[in-house]
Amino acid sequence: MRISDLSRHTGIPIATIKFYLREGLLPPGTRTGRNQARYGEQHRRRLLLIRAFTTVGQLDLMSVRTLLAAVDDDTSTLATVHDILHDVLFPVGQPPVRSENLDRAWGDIDEFIKELGWQVKPAAPACARLAVVLATLRDLGCACTIDFFKPYAEAAKRIATMELDLVPSGQGGDGAAVMARSILLAVAFAAMRMLAEEHLIALRLAGQA
């Protein structure tokens, strides 16, 4: 298909497709002339993946580039794909200001992971993010103990098990599919939580009438 057909089939403007081509996010098509090329199904799928990462996942192009490089790496395993996702979704940025609550939260998170029996790297970026969340809740005066996160852990484990059951054991499988599912379903989980809250608030307000 021509670039105009590719644009029509994906809903992505031609100018954007050309930008992705220049940036190397989209592989070049097969040359058919001086300024013409043909594109195939792999280009259509790649564009849809990029759009999923940037629009639904709200990732910047540097993060998208990192994920696509992992997709293109035939040696990637499920573990390496997950590590790359982990680093992209929970980047190590400017360290937060140290506080008594943050120091205590780090200890609480460490003990919490041990209590769950989860095999997690001590320096996992998500642990750092969780510690910051817990410390911030306490800074804001929320009476939040680490036990508050137990239902989250139980739900997260069930969901993660369901997702990983779709991937052949011990393999990276389709790296693009693994990454897309992880990112998109994280958004879906957050959306479902908000819908559940809206439902429960409506019920409580109805009960007060």
Buried (B, 14 or more C-beta within 10 A) or exposed (E): BBBEEBBEBBEBEEEBBEBBBEEEBBEEBEEEEEEEBBBEEEBBEBBBBBBBBBEBBEBEBEBBBBBBEBBEBEEBBBEBBBBBBBBBBBEEEEEEEEEEBBEBBBEBBBEBBEEBEEEEEEEBBEBBBBBBBBBBBBEEEEEBEBEEBEEEBEEEEEBEEEBBEEBEEEEBBBBBEBBBBBBBBBEEEEEEEEEEEEEEEEEEEEEEE
